[in-house]
Amino acid sequence: QVQLVESGGGLVQAGGSLRLSCAASGRTSSVYSIRWFRQAPGKEREAVATITWGGDSTDYADSVKGRFTISRDRAKNTAYLQMNSLKAEDTAIYYCAAGSLGAWSSIRYDYWGQGTQVTVSS
């Protein structure tokens, strides 16, 4: 099992910045990637950013490209999401999830944190 704890959410004005943290514990040796998701009321859950645990590959949703940066510190077992130039539409609960390799090298995101609220006021 892998346990994930998010932190760093809060209230920020449009144009401001926040940095979210995702601390991992447990069987972290099984983690292949970390993905940040967000979910706003009435909307589908959206994948925001992904990083391989080795840090050699990243991917971003079009809606956050150029504004958000995902990173990780393997020594601290922690992933981060730096969010700049925040917009009101970024308001959501943000979750991190740990991906592990499954059958045929597919990636399954079976482990999730509790979420942290990000509210951007306009």
CYANA upper distance limits for C-alpha pairs under 8 A (distance plus 0.5 A):
  1 GLN  CA     26 GLY  CA      6.41
  1 GLN  CA     27 ARG  CA      6.11
  1 GLN  CA    111 TYR  CA      8.26
  2 VAL  CA     24 ALA  CA      7.35
  2 VAL  CA     25 SER  CA      6.31
  2 VAL  CA     26 GLY  CA      5.19
  2 VAL  CA     27 ARG  CA      5.81
  2 VAL  CA     28 THR  CA      6.69
  2 VAL  CA     98 ALA  CA      8.13
  2 VAL  CA    111 TYR  CA      6.67
  3 GLN  CA     24 ALA  CA      6.16
  3 GLN  CA     25 SER  CA      5.67
  3 GLN  CA     26 GLY  CA      6.44
  3 GLN  CA    111 TYR  CA      7.40
  3 GLN  CA    112 TRP  CA      7.85
  3 GLN  CA    113 GLY  CA      7.51
  4 LEU  CA     22 CYS  CA      6.79
  4 LEU  CA     23 ALA  CA      6.06
  4 LEU  CA     24 ALA  CA      5.15
  4 LEU  CA     25 SER  CA      7.07
  4 LEU  CA     96 CYS  CA      7.74
  4 LEU  CA     97 ALA  CA      7.86
  4 LEU  CA     98 ALA  CA      8.39
  4 LEU  CA    111 TYR  CA      7.82
  4 LEU  CA    112 TRP  CA      6.62
  4 LEU  CA    113 GLY  CA      5.04
  4 LEU  CA    114 GLN  CA      8.14
  5 VAL  CA     21 SER  CA      8.45
  5 VAL  CA     22 CYS  CA      5.95
  5 VAL  CA     23 ALA  CA      5.73
  5 VAL  CA     24 ALA  CA      7.22
  5 VAL  CA    113 GLY  CA      5.58
  5 VAL  CA    114 GLN  CA      6.99
  5 VAL  CA    115 GLY  CA      8.19
  6 GLU  CA     20 LEU  CA      7.45
  6 GLU  CA     21 SER  CA      5.99
  6 GLU  CA     22 CYS  CA      4.96
  6 GLU  CA     23 ALA  CA      7.03
  6 GLU  CA     95 TYR  CA      7.45
  6 GLU  CA     96 CYS  CA      7.36
  6 GLU  CA    113 GLY  CA      6.63
  6 GLU  CA    114 GLN  CA      7.32
  6 GLU  CA    115 GLY  CA      6.43
  6 GLU  CA    116 THR  CA      6.51
  7 SER  CA     20 LEU  CA      6.26
  7 SER  CA     21 SER  CA      5.74
  7 SER  CA     22 CYS  CA      7.12
  7 SER  CA    115 GLY  CA      8.46
  7 SER  CA    116 THR  CA      6.54
  8 GLY  CA     18 LEU  CA      7.61
  8 GLY  CA     19 ARG  CA      6.49
  8 GLY  CA     20 LEU  CA      5.03
  8 GLY  CA     21 SER  CA      6.59
  8 GLY  CA    116 THR  CA      7.73
  9 GLY  CA     18 LEU  CA      7.62
  9 GLY  CA     19 ARG  CA      8.11
  9 GLY  CA     20 LEU  CA      6.74
  9 GLY  CA    116 THR  CA      5.82
  9 GLY  CA    117 GLN  CA      5.75
  9 GLY  CA    118 VAL  CA      5.43
  9 GLY  CA    119 THR  CA      8.42
 10 GLY  CA     18 LEU  CA      8.48
 10 GLY  CA    116 THR  CA      8.45
 10 GLY  CA    117 GLN  CA      6.63
 10 GLY  CA    118 VAL  CA      5.58
 10 GLY  CA    119 THR  CA      6.64
 11 LEU  CA    118 VAL  CA      6.69
 11 LEU  CA    119 THR  CA      5.27
 11 LEU  CA    120 VAL  CA      6.44
 11 LEU  CA    121 SER  CA      7.86
 12 VAL  CA     16 GLY  CA      6.62
 12 VAL  CA     17 SER  CA      7.72
 12 VAL  CA     18 LEU  CA      8.16
 12 VAL  CA    118 VAL  CA      8.39
 12 VAL  CA    119 THR  CA      6.84
 12 VAL  CA    120 VAL  CA      5.53
 12 VAL  CA    121 SER  CA      6.80
 13 GLN  CA     86 LEU  CA      8.14
 13 GLN  CA    120 VAL  CA      5.87
 13 GLN  CA    121 SER  CA      5.30
 13 GLN  CA    122 SER  CA      6.71
 14 ALA  CA     85 SER  CA      7.48
 14 ALA  CA     86 LEU  CA      5.78
 14 ALA  CA     87 LYS  CA      5.54
 14 ALA  CA     88 ALA  CA      6.73
 14 ALA  CA    120 VAL  CA      6.19
 14 ALA  CA    121 SER  CA      6.17
 14 ALA  CA    122 SER  CA      5.77
 15 GLY  CA     84 ASN  CA      7.58
 15 GLY  CA     85 SER  CA      4.70
 15 GLY  CA     86 LEU  CA      5.35
 15 GLY  CA     87 LYS  CA      6.89
 16 GLY  CA     84 ASN  CA      6.67
 16 GLY  CA     85 SER  CA      5.98
 16 GLY  CA     86 LEU  CA      6.03
 17 SER  CA     82 GLN  CA      8.00
 17 SER  CA     83 MET  CA      5.89
 17 SER  CA     84 ASN  CA      4.91
 17 SER  CA     85 SER  CA      6.72
 17 SER  CA     86 LEU  CA      6.68
 18 LEU  CA     82 GLN  CA      6.67
 18 LEU  CA     83 MET  CA      5.73
 18 LEU  CA     84 ASN  CA      7.25
 19 ARG  CA     80 TYR  CA      7.24
 19 ARG  CA     81 LEU  CA      6.07
 19 ARG  CA     82 GLN  CA      4.89
 19 ARG  CA     83 MET  CA      6.41
 20 LEU  CA     80 TYR  CA      5.97
 20 LEU  CA     81 LEU  CA      5.50
 20 LEU  CA     82 GLN  CA      6.92
 20 LEU  CA     83 MET  CA      8.39
 21 SER  CA     78 THR  CA      7.18
 21 SER  CA     79 ALA  CA      6.34
 21 SER  CA     80 TYR  CA      5.06
 21 SER  CA     81 LEU  CA      7.06
 22 CYS  CA     78 THR  CA      5.85
 22 CYS  CA     79 ALA  CA      5.52
 22 CYS  CA     80 TYR  CA      6.63
 22 CYS  CA     96 CYS  CA      6.89
 22 CYS  CA    113 GLY  CA      8.40
 23 ALA  CA     76 LYS  CA      8.26
 23 ALA  CA     77 ASN  CA      6.48
 23 ALA  CA     78 THR  CA      4.90
 23 ALA  CA     79 ALA  CA      7.09
 24 ALA  CA     28 THR  CA      7.35
 24 ALA  CA     77 ASN  CA      5.90
 24 ALA  CA     78 THR  CA      6.44
 25 SER  CA     77 ASN  CA      7.63
 27 ARG  CA     31 VAL  CA      8.22
 28 THR  CA     77 ASN  CA      8.36
 30 SER  CA    100 SER  CA      6.47
 30 SER  CA    101 LEU  CA      8.38
 31 VAL  CA     53 TRP  CA      7.32
 31 VAL  CA     98 ALA  CA      6.52
 31 VAL  CA     99 GLY  CA      6.23
 31 VAL  CA    100 SER  CA      5.57
 31 VAL  CA    101 LEU  CA      8.42
 32 TYR  CA     52 THR  CA      6.38
 32 TYR  CA     53 TRP  CA      5.98
 32 TYR  CA     54 GLY  CA      8.37
 32 TYR  CA     98 ALA  CA      7.88
 32 TYR  CA     99 GLY  CA      6.03
 32 TYR  CA    100 SER  CA      5.52
 32 TYR  CA    101 LEU  CA      7.04
 32 TYR  CA    107 ILE  CA      8.37
 33 SER  CA     50 THR  CA      7.43
 33 SER  CA     51 ILE  CA      6.06
 33 SER  CA     52 THR  CA      4.55
 33 SER  CA     53 TRP  CA      5.40
 33 SER  CA     98 ALA  CA      6.42
 33 SER  CA     99 GLY  CA      5.42
 33 SER  CA    100 SER  CA      7.37
 34 ILE  CA     50 THR  CA      6.19
 34 ILE  CA     51 ILE  CA      5.98
 34 ILE  CA     52 THR  CA      6.83
 34 ILE  CA     53 TRP  CA      7.20
 34 ILE  CA     79 ALA  CA      7.77
 34 ILE  CA     96 CYS  CA      7.26
 34 ILE  CA     97 ALA  CA      6.19
 34 ILE  CA     98 ALA  CA      5.23
 34 ILE  CA     99 GLY  CA      6.46
 35 ARG  CA     47 ALA  CA      7.53
 35 ARG  CA     48 VAL  CA      7.82
 35 ARG  CA     49 ALA  CA      6.16
 35 ARG  CA     50 THR  CA      4.71
 35 ARG  CA     51 ILE  CA      6.99
 35 ARG  CA     96 CYS  CA      6.15
 35 ARG  CA     97 ALA  CA      5.79
 35 ARG  CA     98 ALA  CA      7.02
 35 ARG  CA     99 GLY  CA      7.89
 36 TRP  CA     47 ALA  CA      6.61
 36 TRP  CA     48 VAL  CA      5.92
 36 TRP  CA     49 ALA  CA      5.78
 36 TRP  CA     50 THR  CA      6.83
 36 TRP  CA     81 LEU  CA      8.25
 36 TRP  CA     94 TYR  CA      7.37
 36 TRP  CA     95 TYR  CA      6.16
 36 TRP  CA     96 CYS  CA      4.92
 36 TRP  CA     97 ALA  CA      6.86
 37 PHE  CA     45 ARG  CA      7.14
 37 PHE  CA     46 GLU  CA      5.93
 37 PHE  CA     47 ALA  CA      4.87
 37 PHE  CA     48 VAL  CA      5.74
 37 PHE  CA     49 ALA  CA      7.80
 37 PHE  CA     94 TYR  CA      6.20
 37 PHE  CA     95 TYR  CA      5.60
 37 PHE  CA     96 CYS  CA      6.61
 37 PHE  CA     97 ALA  CA      8.09
 38 ARG  CA     45 ARG  CA      6.21
 38 ARG  CA     46 GLU  CA      5.87
 38 ARG  CA     47 ALA  CA      7.08
 38 ARG  CA     48 VAL  CA      7.25
 38 ARG  CA     92 ALA  CA      6.29
 38 ARG  CA     93 ILE  CA      5.94
 38 ARG  CA     94 TYR  CA      4.79
 38 ARG  CA     95 TYR  CA      6.46
 39 GLN  CA     43 LYS  CA      6.96
 39 GLN  CA     44 GLU  CA      6.79
 39 GLN  CA     45 ARG  CA      5.01
 39 GLN  CA     46 GLU  CA      6.78
 39 GLN  CA     92 ALA  CA      5.70
 39 GLN  CA     93 ILE  CA      5.86
 39 GLN  CA     94 TYR  CA      7.13
 40 ALA  CA     44 GLU  CA      7.91
 40 ALA  CA     45 ARG  CA      7.92
 40 ALA  CA     91 THR  CA      7.11
 40 ALA  CA     92 ALA  CA      4.80
 40 ALA  CA     93 ILE  CA      6.86
 41 PRO  CA     92 ALA  CA      7.92
 47 ALA  CA     61 ALA  CA      7.24
 48 VAL  CA     60 TYR  CA      6.26
 48 VAL  CA     61 ALA  CA      5.60
 48 VAL  CA     64 VAL  CA      7.58
 49 ALA  CA     58 THR  CA      7.73
 49 ALA  CA     59 ASP  CA      6.03
 49 ALA  CA     60 TYR  CA      4.87
 49 ALA  CA     61 ALA  CA      6.78
 49 ALA  CA     69 THR  CA      8.34
 49 ALA  CA     70 ILE  CA      6.91
 50 THR  CA     58 THR  CA      5.94
 50 THR  CA     59 ASP  CA      5.62
 50 THR  CA     60 TYR  CA      7.04
 50 THR  CA     70 ILE  CA      7.48
 51 ILE  CA     55 GLY  CA      6.56
 51 ILE  CA     56 ASP  CA      8.12
 51 ILE  CA     57 SER  CA      6.20
 51 ILE  CA     58 THR  CA      4.97
 51 ILE  CA     59 ASP  CA      7.17
 51 ILE  CA     70 ILE  CA      7.16
 51 ILE  CA     71 SER  CA      7.42
 51 ILE  CA     72 ARG  CA      8.29
 52 THR  CA     56 ASP  CA      6.83
 52 THR  CA     57 SER  CA      6.08
 52 THR  CA     58 THR  CA      7.25
 53 TRP  CA     72 ARG  CA      7.69
 53 TRP  CA     74 ARG  CA      7.89
 54 GLY  CA     74 ARG  CA      8.40
 55 GLY  CA     71 SER  CA      7.69
 55 GLY  CA     72 ARG  CA      7.27
 58 THR  CA     70 ILE  CA      7.86
 60 TYR  CA     64 VAL  CA      7.15
 60 TYR  CA     65 LYS  CA      6.41
 61 ALA  CA     65 LYS  CA      6.83
 64 VAL  CA     68 PHE  CA      6.12
 67 ARG  CA     83 MET  CA      6.67
 67 ARG  CA     84 ASN  CA      5.64
 67 ARG  CA     85 SER  CA      6.57
 67 ARG  CA     86 LEU  CA      8.19
 68 PHE  CA     81 LEU  CA      7.22
 68 PHE  CA     82 GLN  CA      5.99
 68 PHE  CA     83 MET  CA      5.01
 68 PHE  CA     84 ASN  CA      6.51
 69 THR  CA     81 LEU  CA      6.21
 69 THR  CA     82 GLN  CA      5.56
 69 THR  CA     83 MET  CA      7.14
 70 ILE  CA     79 ALA  CA      7.84
 70 ILE  CA     80 TYR  CA      6.15
 70 ILE  CA     81 LEU  CA      5.10
 70 ILE  CA     82 GLN  CA      6.84
 71 SER  CA     79 ALA  CA      6.23
 71 SER  CA     80 TYR  CA      5.72
 71 SER  CA     81 LEU  CA      7.07
 72 ARG  CA     77 ASN  CA      8.13
 72 ARG  CA     78 THR  CA      6.25
 72 ARG  CA     79 ALA  CA      4.56
 72 ARG  CA     80 TYR  CA      6.36
 73 ASP  CA     77 ASN  CA      6.52
 73 ASP  CA     78 THR  CA      5.90
 73 ASP  CA     79 ALA  CA      6.73
 74 ARG  CA     78 THR  CA      6.96
 86 LEU  CA     90 ASP  CA      6.99
 86 LEU  CA    120 VAL  CA      7.31
 87 LYS  CA     91 THR  CA      8.11
 87 LYS  CA    120 VAL  CA      6.74
 87 LYS  CA    121 SER  CA      8.37
 87 LYS  CA    122 SER  CA      8.01
 88 ALA  CA    119 THR  CA      8.02
 88 ALA  CA    120 VAL  CA      5.33
 88 ALA  CA    121 SER  CA      6.29
 88 ALA  CA    122 SER  CA      6.40
 89 GLU  CA    120 VAL  CA      8.12
 90 ASP  CA    118 VAL  CA      8.12
 90 ASP  CA    119 THR  CA      8.03
 90 ASP  CA    120 VAL  CA      7.22
 91 THR  CA    117 GLN  CA      8.35
 91 THR  CA    118 VAL  CA      5.92
 91 THR  CA    119 THR  CA      5.12
 91 THR  CA    120 VAL  CA      5.93
 92 ALA  CA    117 GLN  CA      6.65
 92 ALA  CA    118 VAL  CA      6.05
 92 ALA  CA    119 THR  CA      7.13
 93 ILE  CA    115 GLY  CA      6.41
 93 ILE  CA    116 THR  CA      5.96
 93 ILE  CA    117 GLN  CA      4.91
 93 ILE  CA    118 VAL  CA      6.49
 94 TYR  CA    115 GLY  CA      5.79
 94 TYR  CA    116 THR  CA      5.80
 94 TYR  CA    117 GLN  CA      6.71
 94 TYR  CA    118 VAL  CA      7.45
 95 TYR  CA    112 TRP  CA      7.37
 95 TYR  CA    113 GLY  CA      6.36
 95 TYR  CA    114 GLN  CA      7.23
 95 TYR  CA    115 GLY  CA      4.92
 95 TYR  CA    116 THR  CA      7.12
 96 CYS  CA    112 TRP  CA      6.42
 96 CYS  CA    113 GLY  CA      6.17
 96 CYS  CA    115 GLY  CA      7.74
 97 ALA  CA    109 TYR  CA      6.41
 97 ALA  CA    110 ASP  CA      7.72
 97 ALA  CA    111 TYR  CA      5.91
 97 ALA  CA    112 TRP  CA      4.86
 97 ALA  CA    113 GLY  CA      6.92
 98 ALA  CA    109 TYR  CA      5.93
 98 ALA  CA    110 ASP  CA      7.18
 98 ALA  CA    111 TYR  CA      5.76
 98 ALA  CA    112 TRP  CA      7.09
 99 GLY  CA    107 ILE  CA      6.21
 99 GLY  CA    108 ARG  CA      5.63
 99 GLY  CA    109 TYR  CA      4.72
 99 GLY  CA    110 ASP  CA      7.12
 99 GLY  CA    111 TYR  CA      7.78
100 SER  CA    107 ILE  CA      5.88
100 SER  CA    108 ARG  CA      5.92
100 SER  CA    109 TYR  CA      7.08
100 SER  CA    110 ASP  CA      8.20
101 LEU  CA    105 SER  CA      5.82
101 LEU  CA    106 SER  CA      6.03
101 LEU  CA    107 ILE  CA      5.17
101 LEU  CA    108 ARG  CA      6.91
102 GLY  CA    106 SER  CA      5.50
102 GLY  CA    107 ILE  CA      6.27
102 GLY  CA    108 ARG  CA      6.89
